[in-house]
Amino acid sequence: MADAVRPELRVRPVEWPEIAAGDDLVRLLADTGHLADGDIAVVTSKVVSKAEGRVTKRSRREAVAAETVRTLATRGDSVVAETRHGLVMAAAGVDASNTAAGTVVLLPVDPDESARLLRQGVAELIGVNVAVLVSDTMGRAWRNGQTDLAIGCAGMSPSQDLRGTRDAQGNALTVTVPAIADELASAADLVKGKASRCPVAVVSGLGHLVLAPGEHGGGAAALIRDSSLDLFGLGTREAAVAAALRDDPVALSHFPPIDAQHHPFAALVSDRESVEVVVGPAEEGVASPGPDATTYRRSWLVAVRVRDGAPATDQRHAGALAERARVLAAAHRLQIRDDSAASHAGHGWQTVDGFLATAP
């Protein structure tokens, strides 16, 4: 966006009646939205799900299990899981609010397609070119509270790539890609609310973002980070162990391949002077031939050590690092065995844990 373009936004709520399976959301949006070319309609996913018949009488636990592709974390009854859409959400997006007792609402089967059908339907019905976002509420890692994000998008690009441009001081921008669809979804939620009957908001003033009629864009799926770039793709240590025990190919695919230069223990670094993590190649770095004599297996000696006389807090820290080392080895499907070389410590140090990890 050029510096000279400073849009003034208007975000207004749209009230709807209770939605049931089969309701015509296109007609409803056209009749109540007072839409104009260049508007962006943000529709709460729950009403889309209800219209699409995504309400079930299964228990919440059963519904979460059915919607889950892989579990990233659990604590008590709380579950953070990846859905078949690739979204990582609490309870796999299953919602028990604003629905009849004994029922739960599932996410739309294809939120991007739902957004495209609404956009296309409005264009055909009243001849207005609008973008459509389908929004849902999510928590954020490292932050309290929730915000609305776009899980479906049609008629606009979900993000704005500013890489290669320069800021006001002339510095080159290298990683700046605002997720404008998410920002708009959050702005819309300020007027929709959770307990009102306003599941839709219309944003005016950003017509330059709306694509030409018939062009829908890449959809909100483009906002889902590729697992190979996700530093926290496997979730908690408990989830890593469970994935390793199940030999879950979907979950374990989130680990990058192991090669001679990289190993899964690189992040195990202690910030305490009395605790150290030592990782070295076995057999002086010589890879051992694999079973077919054409591949090579890599082995690493791993040791977590604590200085003699270290305080109890440092000893507990060393124990946590040792636990994490074994979890990482298991999740990467490395073969583990205790090894005297790894357990050996120099004068003034004690080994908390030492083992040999070998790639299959």
MOBEL-V534568 format. One line per field, one symbol per residue. ss: DSSP state (A for helix, B for strand, O for the rest). psi: psi as a letter, one per 40 degrees, with the letter a starting at -180 (. if undefined). A space follows every 10 residues. Layout:
ss=???
psi=???
This chain:
ss=OOOOOOOOOB BBBBOOOOOO OOOOAAAAAA AAOOOOOOOB BBBBAAAAAA AOOOBBOOOA AAAAAAABBB BBBBBOOBBB BBBOOOOBBB AAAOBOOOOO OOOBBOOOOO AAAAAAAAAA AAAAAAOOOO BBBBBBBBBB OOBBBBBBBB BBBBOOOOOB BOOOOBOOOO OBOOOOBBOA AAAAAAAAAA AAOOOOOOOB BBBBOOAAAO OOOOOOOOOA AAAOOOAAAO OOOOOOAAAA AAAAAAOOAA AAOOOOOOOO OOOOOOOOOO OOOOBBBBBB BAAAAOOBBO OOOOOBBOBB BBBBBBBOOO OAAAAAAAAA AAAAAAAAAA AOOOBBBBOA AAAOOOOOBB BBBBBBBBOO
psi=hidehgihih hiihhiihii heigdddddd deefiiheih hhhhdddddd deffhieiid ddddddehdi hdiihbehhh ihieeehhih ffehheifii heiihiiidg dddddddddd dddddefhhi ihihiihiih hehiiiiiih eihheiheih heheiiadee hhhdehghgd dddddddddd edideifgei ihhiefdeeh iihehdaeie deehhhdeeh efdeaidddd dddddefhdd deeehiihad diieedeghh ehdehihhhi iiffehhiia deeeiiiiih hhhhiiihei iddddddddd dddddddddd defihhiihd ddehiiheii hdihihhhh.
